[in-house]
Amino acid sequence: MPIVGYFFNALGTVIYAVLTIYMYVVIARVVISWVNADPYNQIVMFIRNATDPVLFPVQRRLPSMGGLDFSPIVVLFAIMFLQEFLVKSLFYIGRSLGA
């Protein structure tokens, strides 16, 4: 069944690309918070809308660190974990199915 293997390889590739793009969006969010960008700028609004649903739950669970927000670091580590574990597992499944 090499077709199923190809499916898992393709799925792993797409997930890896999406996670990489989202990692850059989170990094852009951090940079925007440092430079105090215009909150009404369309790009700034897009970045905030794309990252708020992921960052806010993490912020609520982290203890207060004197005004420092470590939620982007936690999210970036989670993305790296998913890239290493989930994506490589999908590639392994794909190879084991004959792709």
C-alpha positions in Angstrom: 0.0 0.0 0.0 2.5 2.7 -1.0 -0.3 5.2 -1.7 -1.2 5.3 2.0 2.5 5.7 2.8 2.7 8.7 0.4 -0.4 10.2 2.1 1.3 10.1 5.5 4.5 11.6 4.0 2.5 14.4 2.4 0.6 15.0 5.5 3.8 15.2 7.5 5.2 17.7 5.0 2.1 19.9 5.1 2.0 19.9 8.9 5.7 20.7 9.1 5.2 23.7 6.8 2.2 25.0 8.7 4.0 24.7 12.0 7.0 26.5 10.6 4.9 29.4 9.3 3.1 29.6 12.6 6.4 29.7 14.4 7.4 32.7 12.4 4.1 34.4 13.1 4.6 33.9 16.8 8.1 35.4 16.5 6.6 38.3 14.6 4.2 38.8 17.5 7.1 39.0 19.9 8.9 41.6 17.8 5.7 43.6 17.4 5.4 43.7 21.2 8.9 45.1 21.5 8.6 47.9 19.0 5.1 49.0 20.0 3.6 48.9 16.5 0.4 50.6 15.4 -2.4 48.3 16.7 -4.7 49.4 13.8 -2.2 48.2 11.1 -3.7 45.3 9.1 -0.6 43.2 9.4 -0.4 43.7 13.2 -4.1 42.9 13.5 -3.7 39.7 11.5 -0.7 38.6 13.6 -2.6 39.3 16.8 -5.7 37.5 15.6 -3.7 34.5 14.5 -1.7 34.2 17.8 -4.2 35.3 20.5 -6.2 32.0 20.5 -3.0 30.0 21.2 -1.2 32.5 23.4 -4.0 33.5 25.8 -4.7 30.0 27.2 -1.0 29.5 27.8 -0.8 33.0 29.5 -3.6 32.1 31.9 -1.8 28.9 33.0 1.6 30.5 33.5 2.4 32.2 36.8 3.0 35.9 36.8 6.7 36.6 36.2 6.9 40.3 37.0 5.4 41.5 33.8 7.3 39.2 31.5 5.3 37.0 29.1 6.8 33.6 28.6 3.8 32.2 26.6 5.5 32.7 23.2 8.5 30.6 24.4 6.1 27.8 25.6 4.3 27.9 22.3 7.5 27.8 20.3 8.7 24.8 22.3 5.3 23.1 21.7 5.7 23.7 18.0 9.2 22.3 18.0 7.9 19.3 19.9 5.2 18.7 17.3 7.7 19.1 14.5 10.0 16.5 16.1 7.5 14.0 17.4 4.3 14.2 15.3 5.9 15.0 11.9 8.7 12.5 12.2 6.1 9.9 13.4 4.1 10.5 10.3 7.2 10.2 8.1 8.0 6.9 9.9 4.5 5.6 9.3 4.8 6.6 5.7 8.1 4.8 5.2 6.8 1.7 7.0 3.8 1.6 4.6 6.1 1.5 1.6 6.4 5.1 0.5 
